[in-house]
């Protein structure tokens, strides 16, 4: 079994919740296109000082860039966008409100 990727952010818990997003269903982390690191959210990424934020282009939606905080499965962007707010591997619920922020992570 592969080691779970490190998730950066402020006050990150074992299921990837952070200081900014910490409801029961806030359990994903996103690998940012610009730096290649997993962060709990865009606010944590901004706090880390990335001066060149950029979004994943549509032609790279096959890349694994979403981490389920419940089971540690890495999902492709396409799998995540198509998953109806639940991990396709373990069925843990994801926050459906995250879709309001997808423009911060992915080309829309």
Phi and psi in radians as a Rosetta constraint file:
Dihedral C 1 N 2 CA 2 C 2 CIRCULARHARMONIC -1.322 0.35
Dihedral N 2 CA 2 C 2 N 3 CIRCULARHARMONIC 2.643 0.35
Dihedral C 2 N 3 CA 3 C 3 CIRCULARHARMONIC -1.210 0.35
Dihedral N 3 CA 3 C 3 N 4 CIRCULARHARMONIC 2.532 0.35
Dihedral C 3 N 4 CA 4 C 4 CIRCULARHARMONIC -1.216 0.35
Dihedral N 4 CA 4 C 4 N 5 CIRCULARHARMONIC 2.373 0.35
Dihedral C 4 N 5 CA 5 C 5 CIRCULARHARMONIC -1.075 0.35
Dihedral N 5 CA 5 C 5 N 6 CIRCULARHARMONIC 2.596 0.35
Dihedral C 5 N 6 CA 6 C 6 CIRCULARHARMONIC -1.280 0.35
Dihedral N 6 CA 6 C 6 N 7 CIRCULARHARMONIC 2.370 0.35
Dihedral C 6 N 7 CA 7 C 7 CIRCULARHARMONIC -1.930 0.35
Dihedral N 7 CA 7 C 7 N 8 CIRCULARHARMONIC 2.159 0.35
Dihedral C 7 N 8 CA 8 C 8 CIRCULARHARMONIC -1.640 0.35
Dihedral N 8 CA 8 C 8 N 9 CIRCULARHARMONIC 2.700 0.35
Dihedral C 8 N 9 CA 9 C 9 CIRCULARHARMONIC 2.677 0.35
Dihedral N 9 CA 9 C 9 N 10 CIRCULARHARMONIC -3.026 0.35
Dihedral C 9 N 10 CA 10 C 10 CIRCULARHARMONIC -1.740 0.35
Dihedral N 10 CA 10 C 10 N 11 CIRCULARHARMONIC 2.092 0.35
Dihedral C 10 N 11 CA 11 C 11 CIRCULARHARMONIC 1.008 0.35
Dihedral N 11 CA 11 C 11 N 12 CIRCULARHARMONIC 0.820 0.35
Dihedral C 11 N 12 CA 12 C 12 CIRCULARHARMONIC -1.277 0.35
Dihedral N 12 CA 12 C 12 N 13 CIRCULARHARMONIC 2.264 0.35
Dihedral C 12 N 13 CA 13 C 13 CIRCULARHARMONIC -1.670 0.35
Dihedral N 13 CA 13 C 13 N 14 CIRCULARHARMONIC 3.078 0.35
Dihedral C 13 N 14 CA 14 C 14 CIRCULARHARMONIC -1.061 0.35
Dihedral N 14 CA 14 C 14 N 15 CIRCULARHARMONIC -0.344 0.35
Dihedral C 14 N 15 CA 15 C 15 CIRCULARHARMONIC -1.810 0.35
Dihedral N 15 CA 15 C 15 N 16 CIRCULARHARMONIC 0.304 0.35
Dihedral C 15 N 16 CA 16 C 16 CIRCULARHARMONIC 1.371 0.35
Dihedral N 16 CA 16 C 16 N 17 CIRCULARHARMONIC 0.164 0.35
Dihedral C 16 N 17 CA 17 C 17 CIRCULARHARMONIC -1.205 0.35
Dihedral N 17 CA 17 C 17 N 18 CIRCULARHARMONIC 2.705 0.35
Dihedral C 17 N 18 CA 18 C 18 CIRCULARHARMONIC -2.335 0.35
Dihedral N 18 CA 18 C 18 N 19 CIRCULARHARMONIC -3.060 0.35
Dihedral C 18 N 19 CA 19 C 19 CIRCULARHARMONIC -1.048 0.35
Dihedral N 19 CA 19 C 19 N 20 CIRCULARHARMONIC -0.570 0.35
Dihedral C 19 N 20 CA 20 C 20 CIRCULARHARMONIC -1.498 0.35
Dihedral N 20 CA 20 C 20 N 21 CIRCULARHARMONIC -0.673 0.35
Dihedral C 20 N 21 CA 21 C 21 CIRCULARHARMONIC -2.286 0.35
Dihedral N 21 CA 21 C 21 N 22 CIRCULARHARMONIC 1.913 0.35
Dihedral C 21 N 22 CA 22 C 22 CIRCULARHARMONIC -2.485 0.35
Dihedral N 22 CA 22 C 22 N 23 CIRCULARHARMONIC 0.496 0.35
Dihedral C 22 N 23 CA 23 C 23 CIRCULARHARMONIC -1.315 0.35
Dihedral N 23 CA 23 C 23 N 24 CIRCULARHARMONIC 2.960 0.35
Dihedral C 23 N 24 CA 24 C 24 CIRCULARHARMONIC -0.926 0.35
Dihedral N 24 CA 24 C 24 N 25 CIRCULARHARMONIC -0.689 0.35
Dihedral C 24 N 25 CA 25 C 25 CIRCULARHARMONIC -1.581 0.35
Dihedral N 25 CA 25 C 25 N 26 CIRCULARHARMONIC 0.030 0.35
Dihedral C 25 N 26 CA 26 C 26 CIRCULARHARMONIC -1.445 0.35
Dihedral N 26 CA 26 C 26 N 27 CIRCULARHARMONIC 1.448 0.35
Dihedral C 26 N 27 CA 27 C 27 CIRCULARHARMONIC -2.381 0.35
Dihedral N 27 CA 27 C 27 N 28 CIRCULARHARMONIC 0.679 0.35
Dihedral C 27 N 28 CA 28 C 28 CIRCULARHARMONIC -2.210 0.35
Dihedral N 28 CA 28 C 28 N 29 CIRCULARHARMONIC 2.719 0.35
Dihedral C 28 N 29 CA 29 C 29 CIRCULARHARMONIC -2.195 0.35
Dihedral N 29 CA 29 C 29 N 30 CIRCULARHARMONIC 2.670 0.35
Dihedral C 29 N 30 CA 30 C 30 CIRCULARHARMONIC -2.084 0.35
Dihedral N 30 CA 30 C 30 N 31 CIRCULARHARMONIC 2.301 0.35
Dihedral C 30 N 31 CA 31 C 31 CIRCULARHARMONIC -1.456 0.35
Dihedral N 31 CA 31 C 31 N 32 CIRCULARHARMONIC 2.095 0.35
Dihedral C 31 N 32 CA 32 C 32 CIRCULARHARMONIC -1.393 0.35
Dihedral N 32 CA 32 C 32 N 33 CIRCULARHARMONIC 2.377 0.35
Dihedral C 32 N 33 CA 33 C 33 CIRCULARHARMONIC -1.065 0.35
Dihedral N 33 CA 33 C 33 N 34 CIRCULARHARMONIC -0.689 0.35
Dihedral C 33 N 34 CA 34 C 34 CIRCULARHARMONIC -1.226 0.35
Dihedral N 34 CA 34 C 34 N 35 CIRCULARHARMONIC -0.603 0.35
Dihedral C 34 N 35 CA 35 C 35 CIRCULARHARMONIC -2.108 0.35
Dihedral N 35 CA 35 C 35 N 36 CIRCULARHARMONIC -0.252 0.35
Dihedral C 35 N 36 CA 36 C 36 CIRCULARHARMONIC 1.370 0.35
Dihedral N 36 CA 36 C 36 N 37 CIRCULARHARMONIC 0.093 0.35
Dihedral C 36 N 37 CA 37 C 37 CIRCULARHARMONIC -1.728 0.35
Dihedral N 37 CA 37 C 37 N 38 CIRCULARHARMONIC 2.577 0.35
Dihedral C 37 N 38 CA 38 C 38 CIRCULARHARMONIC -1.426 0.35
Dihedral N 38 CA 38 C 38 N 39 CIRCULARHARMONIC 2.345 0.35
Dihedral C 38 N 39 CA 39 C 39 CIRCULARHARMONIC -2.278 0.35
Dihedral N 39 CA 39 C 39 N 40 CIRCULARHARMONIC 2.701 0.35
Dihedral C 39 N 40 CA 40 C 40 CIRCULARHARMONIC -1.160 0.35
Dihedral N 40 CA 40 C 40 N 41 CIRCULARHARMONIC -0.626 0.35
Dihedral C 40 N 41 CA 41 C 41 CIRCULARHARMONIC -2.833 0.35
Dihedral N 41 CA 41 C 41 N 42 CIRCULARHARMONIC 3.037 0.35
Dihedral C 41 N 42 CA 42 C 42 CIRCULARHARMONIC -1.172 0.35
Dihedral N 42 CA 42 C 42 N 43 CIRCULARHARMONIC -0.522 0.35
Dihedral C 42 N 43 CA 43 C 43 CIRCULARHARMONIC -1.180 0.35
Dihedral N 43 CA 43 C 43 N 44 CIRCULARHARMONIC -0.725 0.35
Dihedral C 43 N 44 CA 44 C 44 CIRCULARHARMONIC -1.124 0.35
Dihedral N 44 CA 44 C 44 N 45 CIRCULARHARMONIC -0.691 0.35
Dihedral C 44 N 45 CA 45 C 45 CIRCULARHARMONIC -1.088 0.35
Dihedral N 45 CA 45 C 45 N 46 CIRCULARHARMONIC -0.768 0.35
Dihedral C 45 N 46 CA 46 C 46 CIRCULARHARMONIC -1.118 0.35
Dihedral N 46 CA 46 C 46 N 47 CIRCULARHARMONIC -0.736 0.35
Dihedral C 46 N 47 CA 47 C 47 CIRCULARHARMONIC -1.118 0.35
Dihedral N 47 CA 47 C 47 N 48 CIRCULARHARMONIC -0.466 0.35
Dihedral C 47 N 48 CA 48 C 48 CIRCULARHARMONIC -1.299 0.35
Dihedral N 48 CA 48 C 48 N 49 CIRCULARHARMONIC -0.218 0.35
Dihedral C 48 N 49 CA 49 C 49 CIRCULARHARMONIC 1.647 0.35
Dihedral N 49 CA 49 C 49 N 50 CIRCULARHARMONIC 0.376 0.35
Dihedral C 49 N 50 CA 50 C 50 CIRCULARHARMONIC -1.127 0.35
Dihedral N 50 CA 50 C 50 N 51 CIRCULARHARMONIC 2.128 0.35
Dihedral C 50 N 51 CA 51 C 51 CIRCULARHARMONIC -1.704 0.35
Dihedral N 51 CA 51 C 51 N 52 CIRCULARHARMONIC 0.075 0.35
Dihedral C 51 N 52 CA 52 C 52 CIRCULARHARMONIC -2.430 0.35
Dihedral N 52 CA 52 C 52 N 53 CIRCULARHARMONIC 0.968 0.35
Dihedral C 52 N 53 CA 53 C 53 CIRCULARHARMONIC -1.110 0.35
Dihedral N 53 CA 53 C 53 N 54 CIRCULARHARMONIC 2.429 0.35
Dihedral C 53 N 54 CA 54 C 54 CIRCULARHARMONIC -2.558 0.35
Dihedral N 54 CA 54 C 54 N 55 CIRCULARHARMONIC 2.784 0.35
Dihedral C 54 N 55 CA 55 C 55 CIRCULARHARMONIC -1.781 0.35
Dihedral N 55 CA 55 C 55 N 56 CIRCULARHARMONIC 2.768 0.35
Dihedral C 55 N 56 CA 56 C 56 CIRCULARHARMONIC -1.204 0.35
Dihedral N 56 CA 56 C 56 N 57 CIRCULARHARMONIC 2.198 0.35
Dihedral C 56 N 57 CA 57 C 57 CIRCULARHARMONIC -1.254 0.35
Dihedral N 57 CA 57 C 57 N 58 CIRCULARHARMONIC 2.599 0.35
Dihedral C 57 N 58 CA 58 C 58 CIRCULARHARMONIC -0.951 0.35
Dihedral N 58 CA 58 C 58 N 59 CIRCULARHARMONIC -0.623 0.35
Dihedral C 58 N 59 CA 59 C 59 CIRCULARHARMONIC -1.213 0.35
Dihedral N 59 CA 59 C 59 N 60 CIRCULARHARMONIC -0.090 0.35
Dihedral C 59 N 60 CA 60 C 60 CIRCULARHARMONIC -2.003 0.35
Dihedral N 60 CA 60 C 60 N 61 CIRCULARHARMONIC 0.324 0.35
Dihedral C 60 N 61 CA 61 C 61 CIRCULARHARMONIC -1.188 0.35
Dihedral N 61 CA 61 C 61 N 62 CIRCULARHARMONIC -0.115 0.35
Dihedral C 61 N 62 CA 62 C 62 CIRCULARHARMONIC -1.389 0.35
Dihedral N 62 CA 62 C 62 N 63 CIRCULARHARMONIC -0.220 0.35
Dihedral C 62 N 63 CA 63 C 63 CIRCULARHARMONIC -1.248 0.35
Dihedral N 63 CA 63 C 63 N 64 CIRCULARHARMONIC 2.506 0.35
Dihedral C 63 N 64 CA 64 C 64 CIRCULARHARMONIC -1.337 0.35
Dihedral N 64 CA 64 C 64 N 65 CIRCULARHARMONIC 2.038 0.35
Dihedral C 64 N 65 CA 65 C 65 CIRCULARHARMONIC -2.538 0.35
Dihedral N 65 CA 65 C 65 N 66 CIRCULARHARMONIC 0.110 0.35
Dihedral C 65 N 66 CA 66 C 66 CIRCULARHARMONIC -2.197 0.35
Dihedral N 66 CA 66 C 66 N 67 CIRCULARHARMONIC 2.308 0.35
Dihedral C 66 N 67 CA 67 C 67 CIRCULARHARMONIC -1.971 0.35
Dihedral N 67 CA 67 C 67 N 68 CIRCULARHARMONIC 2.165 0.35
Dihedral C 67 N 68 CA 68 C 68 CIRCULARHARMONIC -1.322 0.35
Dihedral N 68 CA 68 C 68 N 69 CIRCULARHARMONIC 2.107 0.35
Dihedral C 68 N 69 CA 69 C 69 CIRCULARHARMONIC -1.252 0.35
Dihedral N 69 CA 69 C 69 N 70 CIRCULARHARMONIC -0.324 0.35
Dihedral C 69 N 70 CA 70 C 70 CIRCULARHARMONIC -1.369 0.35
Dihedral N 70 CA 70 C 70 N 71 CIRCULARHARMONIC -0.855 0.35
Dihedral C 70 N 71 CA 71 C 71 CIRCULARHARMONIC -1.978 0.35
Dihedral N 71 CA 71 C 71 N 72 CIRCULARHARMONIC -0.213 0.35
Dihedral C 71 N 72 CA 72 C 72 CIRCULARHARMONIC 1.471 0.35
Dihedral N 72 CA 72 C 72 N 73 CIRCULARHARMONIC 0.121 0.35
Dihedral C 72 N 73 CA 73 C 73 CIRCULARHARMONIC -1.254 0.35
Dihedral N 73 CA 73 C 73 N 74 CIRCULARHARMONIC 2.376 0.35
Dihedral C 73 N 74 CA 74 C 74 CIRCULARHARMONIC -1.631 0.35
Dihedral N 74 CA 74 C 74 N 75 CIRCULARHARMONIC 2.225 0.35
Dihedral C 74 N 75 CA 75 C 75 CIRCULARHARMONIC -1.876 0.35
Dihedral N 75 CA 75 C 75 N 76 CIRCULARHARMONIC 2.599 0.35
Dihedral C 75 N 76 CA 76 C 76 CIRCULARHARMONIC -1.249 0.35
Dihedral N 76 CA 76 C 76 N 77 CIRCULARHARMONIC 2.822 0.35
Dihedral C 76 N 77 CA 77 C 77 CIRCULARHARMONIC -1.050 0.35
Dihedral N 77 CA 77 C 77 N 78 CIRCULARHARMONIC -0.755 0.35
Dihedral C 77 N 78 CA 78 C 78 CIRCULARHARMONIC -1.054 0.35
Dihedral N 78 CA 78 C 78 N 79 CIRCULARHARMONIC -0.784 0.35
Dihedral C 78 N 79 CA 79 C 79 CIRCULARHARMONIC -1.024 0.35
Dihedral N 79 CA 79 C 79 N 80 CIRCULARHARMONIC -0.756 0.35
Dihedral C 79 N 80 CA 80 C 80 CIRCULARHARMONIC -1.127 0.35
Dihedral N 80 CA 80 C 80 N 81 CIRCULARHARMONIC -0.817 0.35
Dihedral C 80 N 81 CA 81 C 81 CIRCULARHARMONIC -1.131 0.35
Dihedral N 81 CA 81 C 81 N 82 CIRCULARHARMONIC -0.444 0.35
Dihedral C 81 N 82 CA 82 C 82 CIRCULARHARMONIC -1.709 0.35
Dihedral N 82 CA 82 C 82 N 83 CIRCULARHARMONIC 0.056 0.35
Dihedral C 82 N 83 CA 83 C 83 CIRCULARHARMONIC -1.524 0.35
Dihedral N 83 CA 83 C 83 N 84 CIRCULARHARMONIC -0.048 0.35
Dihedral C 83 N 84 CA 84 C 84 CIRCULARHARMONIC 1.008 0.35
Dihedral N 84 CA 84 C 84 N 85 CIRCULARHARMONIC 0.726 0.35
Dihedral C 84 N 85 CA 85 C 85 CIRCULARHARMONIC 1.081 0.35
Dihedral N 85 CA 85 C 85 N 86 CIRCULARHARMONIC 0.632 0.35
Dihedral C 85 N 86 CA 86 C 86 CIRCULARHARMONIC -2.642 0.35
Dihedral N 86 CA 86 C 86 N 87 CIRCULARHARMONIC 2.499 0.35
Dihedral C 86 N 87 CA 87 C 87 CIRCULARHARMONIC -1.127 0.35
Dihedral N 87 CA 87 C 87 N 88 CIRCULARHARMONIC 2.203 0.35
Dihedral C 87 N 88 CA 88 C 88 CIRCULARHARMONIC -1.209 0.35
Dihedral N 88 CA 88 C 88 N 89 CIRCULARHARMONIC -0.230 0.35
Dihedral C 88 N 89 CA 89 C 89 CIRCULARHARMONIC -1.600 0.35
Dihedral N 89 CA 89 C 89 N 90 CIRCULARHARMONIC -0.868 0.35
Dihedral C 89 N 90 CA 90 C 90 CIRCULARHARMONIC -2.002 0.35
Dihedral N 90 CA 90 C 90 N 91 CIRCULARHARMONIC -0.098 0.35
Dihedral C 90 N 91 CA 91 C 91 CIRCULARHARMONIC 1.261 0.35
Dihedral N 91 CA 91 C 91 N 92 CIRCULARHARMONIC 0.165 0.35
Dihedral C 91 N 92 CA 92 C 92 CIRCULARHARMONIC -1.087 0.35
Dihedral N 92 CA 92 C 92 N 93 CIRCULARHARMONIC 2.403 0.35
Dihedral C 92 N 93 CA 93 C 93 CIRCULARHARMONIC -1.270 0.35
Dihedral N 93 CA 93 C 93 N 94 CIRCULARHARMONIC 2.444 0.35
Dihedral C 93 N 94 CA 94 C 94 CIRCULARHARMONIC -1.865 0.35
Dihedral N 94 CA 94 C 94 N 95 CIRCULARHARMONIC 2.743 0.35
Dihedral C 94 N 95 CA 95 C 95 CIRCULARHARMONIC -1.221 0.35
Dihedral N 95 CA 95 C 95 N 96 CIRCULARHARMONIC 2.024 0.35
Dihedral C 95 N 96 CA 96 C 96 CIRCULARHARMONIC -1.146 0.35
Dihedral N 96 CA 96 C 96 N 97 CIRCULARHARMONIC -0.366 0.35
Dihedral C 96 N 97 CA 97 C 97 CIRCULARHARMONIC -1.163 0.35
Dihedral N 97 CA 97 C 97 N 98 CIRCULARHARMONIC -0.291 0.35
Dihedral C 97 N 98 CA 98 C 98 CIRCULARHARMONIC -1.030 0.35
Dihedral N 98 CA 98 C 98 N 99 CIRCULARHARMONIC -0.447 0.35
Dihedral C 98 N 99 CA 99 C 99 CIRCULARHARMONIC -1.106 0.35
Dihedral N 99 CA 99 C 99 N 100 CIRCULARHARMONIC -0.361 0.35
Dihedral C 99 N 100 CA 100 C 100 CIRCULARHARMONIC -1.196 0.35
Dihedral N 100 CA 100 C 100 N 101 CIRCULARHARMONIC -0.323 0.35
Dihedral C 100 N 101 CA 101 C 101 CIRCULARHARMONIC -1.895 0.35
Dihedral N 101 CA 101 C 101 N 102 CIRCULARHARMONIC 0.094 0.35
Dihedral C 101 N 102 CA 102 C 102 CIRCULARHARMONIC -1.052 0.35
Dihedral N 102 CA 102 C 102 N 103 CIRCULARHARMONIC -0.477 0.35
Dihedral C 102 N 103 CA 103 C 103 CIRCULARHARMONIC -1.148 0.35
Dihedral N 103 CA 103 C 103 N 104 CIRCULARHARMONIC -0.314 0.35
Dihedral C 103 N 104 CA 104 C 104 CIRCULARHARMONIC -1.405 0.35
Dihedral N 104 CA 104 C 104 N 105 CIRCULARHARMONIC -0.291 0.35
Dihedral C 104 N 105 CA 105 C 105 CIRCULARHARMONIC -2.038 0.35
Dihedral N 105 CA 105 C 105 N 106 CIRCULARHARMONIC -0.616 0.35
Dihedral C 105 N 106 CA 106 C 106 CIRCULARHARMONIC -2.250 0.35
Dihedral N 106 CA 106 C 106 N 107 CIRCULARHARMONIC 2.543 0.35
Dihedral C 106 N 107 CA 107 C 107 CIRCULARHARMONIC -1.098 0.35
Dihedral N 107 CA 107 C 107 N 108 CIRCULARHARMONIC 2.300 0.35
